[in-house]
Amino acid sequence: MNTNVEQKIFTYIATLEKTNEELLNTLKKCVEVLTGFSSFVPDPHGWQEMLDAFRQTIKVGEKILGEKPTLH
């Protein structure tokens, strides 16, 4: 494969990884804020289920970020 094409692919992948990391950080902040509203919601059980789903997504995202191979 052409070196220039390979570099473009690696740059693209690195950009996607950085975007995913930023999205994960944003989700963490959202969960932090939303947790503060738990006592005000009409469906506390449903609210907690939503927060738990977000936390599970964060856990998976952190695992993926921790396992990513170095491509360049």
Secondary structure, 3 states (H helix, E strand, C coil): CCHHHHHHHHHHHHHHHHHHHHHHHHHHHHHHHHHCCHHHCCCHHHHHHHHHHHHHHHHHHHHHHHHCCCCC
